[in-house]
């Protein structure tokens, strides 16, 4: 898990272009989602974290976003994941 406040904008752009970072999340709400999610783009920089995989997000006890990951959110809500 990479906290947005701990990475420079240049390094972040490089990792995004190389598709090393594929998910973003809110560390306070413990929600992760796709990088292009409207909900995710509104969060404050100090609350934003990045993940290299969905597995990493789940290992850190984050849940899927209900807006951009509806299918995964429903599975999480039903207790499948």
C-alpha positions in Angstrom: 0.0 0.0 0.0 1.4 3.4 -1.1 0.1 6.5 0.6 -0.4 9.4 -1.8 1.3 11.8 0.6 4.4 9.7 0.6 5.0 9.5 -3.2 6.1 12.3 -5.5 3.8 13.3 -8.4 6.5 12.2 -10.9 7.0 8.8 -9.4 3.2 8.4 -9.2 2.7 9.2 -12.9 5.5 6.8 -13.8 3.9 4.0 -11.8 0.5 4.8 -13.3 1.8 4.7 -16.9 3.6 1.4 -16.3 0.3 0.1 -14.8 2.1 -0.8 -11.5 -0.6 0.9 -9.6 -4.1 -0.4 -10.6 -6.4 0.5 -7.6 -6.8 3.5 -5.4 -8.5 3.7 -2.0 -9.6 5.8 0.9 -7.6 4.9 4.1 -10.2 6.3 6.4 -13.2 4.6 4.9 -11.2 1.4 4.0 -12.7 1.4 0.4 -10.8 0.7 -2.8 -11.8 1.1 -6.4 -10.7 1.8 -9.9 -8.5 4.8 -10.6 -11.1 6.5 -12.8 -13.9 6.2 -10.3 -15.7 9.6 -9.7 -15.9 8.9 -6.0 -12.2 8.2 -5.7 -11.2 11.4 -7.6 -13.1 13.5 -5.0 -11.2 12.3 -1.9 -8.5 14.3 -0.2 -4.9 13.6 -1.0 -4.0 12.7 2.6 -6.7 10.0 2.6 -5.7 8.4 -0.7 -3.7 5.2 -0.9 -2.7 3.1 -3.9 -2.5 -0.7 -4.4 -0.7 -2.8 -6.9 -3.4 -5.4 -6.9 -6.9 -6.2 -5.6 -5.4 -8.9 -3.5 -3.2 -6.3 -1.7 -6.3 -4.1 -1.0 -8.2 -7.1 0.4 -5.2 -8.1 2.6 -5.3 -4.6 4.1 -9.0 -5.0 5.0 -10.4 -2.7 2.3 -13.7 -3.3 0.7 -14.7 -2.8 -3.0 -16.3 0.5 -4.0 -20.0 0.3 -4.5 -19.9 2.7 -7.5 -17.1 1.5 -9.8 -17.0 -2.2 -8.6 -20.6 -3.1 -8.2 -20.2 -6.8 -8.8 -17.3 -7.2 -6.3 -19.1 -4.9 -3.8 -22.2 -7.2 -4.0 -20.0 -10.3 -3.4 -18.3 -8.5 -0.4 -21.7 -7.4 1.0 -23.0 -11.0 0.7 -19.9 -12.4 2.4 -18.5 -14.2 -0.6 -15.1 -12.3 -0.3 
